[in-house]
Amino acid sequence: MMEEGNVYFSEYLRECREKNGLTQEQLVHALYSYDIESFEGLDTGTLSKWERNVTKPKASRQVRILKFFQERADMALPCWEDYGMEETERIICETGMRNLLGKSKRLVLNFPSAMIASDDLKVYQLRNTGSIEKIIAINIDLDRDFNRGYTRLDEEHFMAWALHPSNTFYICEYQDQFFGLLFTVRLKPEVFRQVVRFEKSEDELTDDDFATFDEPGSNYMVSFFAMNDKAAAILFIRYYAHLIANQDVIEEVGLGTMMEDAKKLIGNMNLHPVATQQLEDGRELQMYSESLPDFIASEKVLKMIFAKQSCPEE
């Protein structure tokens, strides 16, 4: 299904149909029964053209097709088992990711990037580098600036989280220089729901709250910052690839923020508000979450994965 790093929706559709043991006629009837409004008028001739990439369904129909297969397979991105995390990273369109993230003035700076190629940017797990203390110190400064000390998180918290094998603390470097970070923790589902509902604060998390790799967990983002949009895109490509590669053990994704810049970014992602807390200084802390299937099933995400032929790299 993959050719030179591309995955076409036409091929994905055909492979999912075949893996589900459906003929074209059976799939047409199943889609119509699943969503009459979206698939009214669909016939085998149209489906055949979709599968041969002669024409393609509009983005909203692609989302509904994915939702149909999600329900049959109980997976966020069914029929993807042939691709590992590295392959998924190569498939996701960088330009599409930059479009999804949108513009931000504080979380994503405008450090000149014309002379920086994306291939020159490297992403590592923080615990596998020798700069863990330096990066944690940078993150603490960012956290205090962005959140004005609200989270009450210190070096000890982030160090313990970064070293925990279940968590993904990614850093982006350019010529061995810090260029960005994206930190997420893998919480037990019940703990995740407590956090996003303000029933448990981030500084109260302990090792017992983290999910292991062999049990269901939910992904909670705790920090993000990038020097420019290229670094931001590379970090989030790694993040999405991680979620897809581990979709069988990830139930939900979420985060909390009080920054308007972050809220604009979240608006482009398929996350929805869960709870709001008014702070003493007048600011509003908003928690967001979404099931992994619904997080993946959005037009912008599908364009990143399946429309690389119309999403050229810069």
Buried (B, 14 or more C-beta within 10 A) or exposed (E): BBEEEBBBBBBBBBBBBEBBEBEBEEBBBBBBEBBEEBBEEBEBEBBBBBBEBEEBBEBEBBBBBBBBBBEBBEBBBBBBEEBEEEBBBBBBBBBBBBBBBBEBEEBBBEBEBEEBEBEEBEBBBBBEBEBBEEBBEBBBEBBBEBBEEBBEBEEEBBBBBBEBEBBBBBBBBBEEEBBBBBBBBBBBBEBBBBBBEBEBBBEEBEEEBBBEEEEBBBBBBBBBBBBBBBBBBBBBBBBBBBBBBBBEBBBBBBBBBBBEBBBBBBEBBBBEEBBEBEEEEEBEBBBBBBBBBBBBBBBBBBBBBBBBEEBEEE
